[in-house]
Amino acid sequence: MAESWDAVLDRLETDLAAVERSLAERAPTESDVEAAQLRTWVPPRGLGPLPDRLIDRARELAAAQARVAERLDLLHTATAHQLSALRSLPATPPRTPVFVDVRG
């Protein structure tokens, strides 16, 4: 039996909510993003056209997905900057003392 548009939208909303929770709690991991399948989406076969009664729901979902994708892009850019800064640090600490014990 073919999946219904209601079920498809339910699943997409659940996936999006999981990513939003992840963003609220911590930076999402690669597996979080993969689990939510945040990539080009292709509807399952046999669904037919989206029913008129679901058009507003689908538009709201698409807008919410776009907002989350933008947040993920910003996090990706910030993480890349942080990694770049970390890579500029020396790999090993200096051998000379950094602090001097003046109290003995």
GIFENDA-V45079 format. One record per pair of residues at least 12 apart in sequence whose C-alpha atoms are under 6 Angstrom apart, sorted by the first residue. I is the first residue (numbers start at 1). J is the second residue. D is the distance in Angstrom with one decimal. If there is no record, write none. Layout:
BEGIN
i:I j:J d:D
i:I j:J d:D
END
This chain:
BEGIN
i:2 j:46 d:5.9
i:15 j:36 d:5.0
END
